[in-house]
């Protein structure tokens, strides 16, 4: 099973590169720790947006869309998603 790391100022997550499901959460446990509420990352959206078939070993969490455990879908942070290619 291949995986990648999603880094945040609050820690990091190890993620299955095919399913986007969290394998391991290493958060710093601060009061507003949102890492523990993430269910799955949208790996297909990332691969399509950045035109990549393989996700890099370490990615900033701001570049990813994800589903939280309450099924809320969060899009990438403004300015962090791949730029629109009009070609």
N, C-alpha and C positions, 0 to 999 in steps of 0.2 A: 504494500500500500504506500503510495506516494503522498507526501504532505508538504505544506508550506506554513510559514509563520506570518501572522498578522500582528503588527506592532502598534502599540498605543502608548500614550503617556501614562496609562494606568496599568501597563503590563503587556502581556502578549497571549495569543491563542495559537495553538497548533491545529491546522485544519486539513481535512482530507481533500486532496486536489480534484477529485472527481465529483464528490457529493456536496462539498462545502460544509459538511458537518464538523463540529468542534470535537477534536480528539482530546485536547488538554487545555485548561485555562490556568494561566499563571498571572493572576492580578495582584496588585499591591493592597487590595482590600480596603481602599478608602471609602468614605461615606457614600459618594455618588458613583460607585463602581458599576458601570454599565456592561462591562465585559461578561459578567456572570449571567446576563439576561439575553445574550445572543444565542440563537438556536442554530442558524445556518447562514453561510455566506453565499451570495449569488455568483458562483464561479462562471457561469455561462455569460452573464452580463459583462463581467470583467474581461473575459477572453474576447468577446465581440467588440467591446469598446476600445480595447488596446490592441486588437488584431494580433493576439497571441494564442498559440495552442497550449503553451505551458506557462503556468504562473510562476513568477520568480520566487526564490527561496524565502524572501522577506519583503512584505508589502505593508505600506502604511494603511491603517484601518480607514483613513479618510477617503481612500480610493475605492472602497468596496461598498456595495449595497448588501443588506442582510435582512433576515427575518429574526425578530425577537421571539422569545418563548411564548408571548401572547399573540403571535402571528402578525404583528405590526411589521410592515416593510419599510425599511429606512434606505433612502438612496444615498449615493456617495456625497460627501461634503461638496458644497458649491466651489467650483474652481479646481477640483481634484479628479473629476472624471476626465477621460480622454477627450480631447477637443473634437468637435464635429468635423468630419472630412467631407467636403462637398463634392469631391470627385466622383 
